[in-house]
């Protein structure tokens, strides 16, 4: 049995899902409210409690630094391509207003859109 994973992405590439028929559950995390941050903490702590692999496919250093600081993680920039595995729990973290071709140096929680995503196979 494969080790479960909590995956941080900057977007959700649907072509990373190697299924013909699947559903995607998406929940926006409202980080302006304490409950949003607590939901993220709960998800991360749940992953830690089952010894899940916590991995990032985010390349943006400032975003990773903020995530690491807020949630006591040690994620590193990863230019690799994400490939979905059954059971993956996904947290998508992206800039609310990205500027193409410019690297944002300072990022705050207010600059980010965060989503919890779960994908599963549909059986007919």
C-alpha positions as CSV (number, residue, x, y, z in Angstrom):
1,X,0.0,0.0,0.0
2,X,1.3,3.4,-1.0
3,X,1.9,6.1,1.7
4,X,-0.8,8.8,1.6
5,X,0.1,12.3,0.5
6,X,-0.8,15.9,1.3
7,X,0.2,17.8,-1.8
8,X,0.7,21.6,-2.1
9,X,0.2,22.9,-5.6
10,X,0.0,26.4,-7.2
11,X,-2.8,25.2,-9.5
12,X,-4.7,22.1,-10.3
13,X,-3.6,20.5,-13.6
14,X,-6.5,18.2,-14.6
15,X,-4.3,16.4,-17.0
16,X,-2.3,15.1,-14.0
17,X,-5.3,12.9,-13.2
18,X,-5.0,9.6,-15.2
19,X,-8.7,8.7,-15.0
20,X,-11.4,8.9,-17.7
21,X,-14.2,9.6,-15.2
22,X,-13.5,11.4,-11.9
23,X,-15.0,14.0,-9.6
24,X,-13.2,16.9,-8.0
25,X,-14.3,18.3,-4.6
26,X,-13.1,21.9,-4.1
27,X,-13.5,24.0,-0.9
28,X,-12.2,27.6,-0.8
29,X,-10.4,28.2,2.5
30,X,-11.3,31.6,3.9
31,X,-8.0,32.6,5.6
32,X,-9.4,35.9,6.7
33,X,-11.3,34.0,9.4
34,X,-9.6,32.0,12.2
35,X,-11.6,28.9,11.2
36,X,-9.9,28.9,7.8
37,X,-6.4,28.7,9.3
38,X,-7.5,26.1,11.8
39,X,-8.9,23.9,9.0
40,X,-5.5,24.1,7.2
41,X,-3.8,23.2,10.5
42,X,-6.1,20.3,11.1
43,X,-5.5,19.0,7.6
44,X,-1.7,19.2,8.0
45,X,-1.8,17.7,11.5
46,X,-4.0,14.9,10.3
47,X,-1.5,14.1,7.5
48,X,1.4,14.2,10.1
49,X,-0.6,11.8,12.4
50,X,-0.8,9.1,9.7
51,X,2.8,9.7,8.6
52,X,1.7,11.0,5.2
53,X,4.2,12.4,2.8
54,X,3.8,16.2,2.8
55,X,5.1,17.4,-0.6
56,X,5.0,20.6,-2.6
57,X,5.0,21.3,-6.3
58,X,5.2,25.0,-5.8
59,X,8.2,26.9,-7.1
60,X,7.4,30.4,-5.7
61,X,9.8,30.9,-2.8
62,X,7.9,33.6,-1.0
63,X,4.7,31.6,-1.0
64,X,6.6,28.5,0.3
65,X,8.3,30.6,3.0
66,X,4.9,31.9,4.3
67,X,3.4,28.4,4.3
68,X,6.4,27.0,6.1
69,X,6.3,29.8,8.7
70,X,2.5,29.5,9.3
71,X,2.3,25.8,9.6
72,X,5.8,24.8,10.8
73,X,6.6,22.9,7.6
74,X,9.8,22.5,5.6
75,X,8.6,22.5,2.1
76,X,11.1,23.4,-0.7
77,X,10.7,24.7,-4.2
78,X,9.9,21.9,-6.5
79,X,9.8,22.4,-10.3
80,X,8.6,18.8,-10.9
81,X,5.2,17.9,-12.5
82,X,2.5,16.7,-10.2
83,X,0.9,13.3,-11.0
84,X,-2.3,12.4,-9.1
85,X,-2.4,9.3,-6.9
86,X,-5.6,7.8,-5.4
87,X,-6.0,9.2,-1.9
88,X,-4.1,12.4,-2.5
89,X,-5.3,15.4,-0.4
90,X,-4.4,18.6,-2.2
91,X,-4.0,22.2,-1.1
92,X,-3.9,24.7,-3.9
93,X,-2.2,27.9,-3.0
94,X,-2.1,30.7,-5.6
95,X,-1.6,34.4,-5.7
96,X,-4.9,36.4,-5.9
97,X,-3.3,38.8,-8.4
98,X,-0.3,37.2,-10.1
99,X,1.7,39.4,-12.4
100,X,3.1,37.4,-15.4
101,X,6.8,37.7,-15.7
102,X,7.3,39.3,-12.3
103,X,8.5,37.5,-9.2
104,X,6.6,38.7,-6.1
105,X,9.1,39.0,-3.3
106,X,6.8,39.7,-0.3
107,X,3.7,37.6,0.2
108,X,1.1,37.8,3.0
109,X,-1.8,35.6,3.7
110,X,-4.1,38.2,2.3
111,X,-2.3,37.8,-1.1
112,X,-3.2,34.2,-1.4
113,X,-6.2,32.1,-2.6
114,X,-6.2,28.7,-0.9
115,X,-8.4,25.7,-1.8
116,X,-8.7,22.2,-0.4
117,X,-9.2,19.7,-3.2
118,X,-10.0,16.0,-3.2
119,X,-10.2,13.9,-6.4
120,X,-11.7,10.4,-6.7
121,X,-12.7,8.0,-9.3
122,X,-16.3,7.7,-10.4
123,X,-17.6,4.2,-10.8
124,X,-20.6,3.6,-13.1
